[in-house]
């Protein structure tokens, strides 16, 4: 079964379609990146919160895992940006 993402099928697109394709990819990336960053921080914070509740500690794990989530999310955002 052929894949819809097969770029070898139509290697040369008209300029208008190429511009539309590029714009669509940029919009998709721009809407995806904030969710990645916020999602990694939220997941790290939630795991840290439950670890703090389970171990009866002050919010140390919440902050540590929240910061790790932030740096992991930032790394993922920078990795996905075009160079």
N, C-alpha and C positions, 0 to 999 in steps of 0.2 A: 504494500500500500504506500503510495507516494506521500511524502511529508509536505505540509504547506510551507515549511520554512526552507525549502530547497531553493537556494539562491542560484544554482547552476541552471535552473529552468529558464530564467529570463535575465541573462547577465547585464543587458543594457536597457535600462528603463528610460523613458522620456524624462527630460529635465523637470517637468512639473510633478511627475510621480515620484521622482527621486527626492525632490524638495519636500513633498508631503510625507514621504517615508521618514526622512531625517527629522522633520518637525514632530511627527508622531512619537518617534523614539525619544526625543528630548523631553516631550511632555510626560511620557511614561516614566522616564528616569526622575524628573523633577517631582512627580507625585509620589514616587516610591521611596526616595531617600529620607524624607522626614519620618516616615513610618518606621524605617529601619533604625534610625537613631533613637527615637522615642521608645520603640519596642525593646531594644537591648537594655536601655536604662530601666525600663519598667520591670523586665524579667529579672534583672540583677537585683533591683530593689525588693521585689516580692520574695525572691528566694532568701535574701538577707533578712527580711522581716520575719519570715517563718523560722529561719535558723535562730534569730534572736529570741523569738518566743519559745522555741523548743529548748534552748540552752539557758534561758533566763538571764540573758546578757542585755546590757544597754545597746542602743542601736549601732553597735560597731559593725556587725556584719551587713546591715542595711547600707551604711555609708561605703564600706569597702567594696561590696558587690555592686552597688550603684555606680561607683567610680569605675570599676572594671567594666561594667556594662557600657558606660559612656565611652571609654577608650576603645572598647571592642566595636561599638557602633560607629565611632569616628573612623576607625581603621577600615571598616566595611564600606562606609560612604566614600572614603578616599580611594579605595580599591575599585569601586564601581564607576567613578568619574572617568570620562575619556581623557586621555593624555594629550 
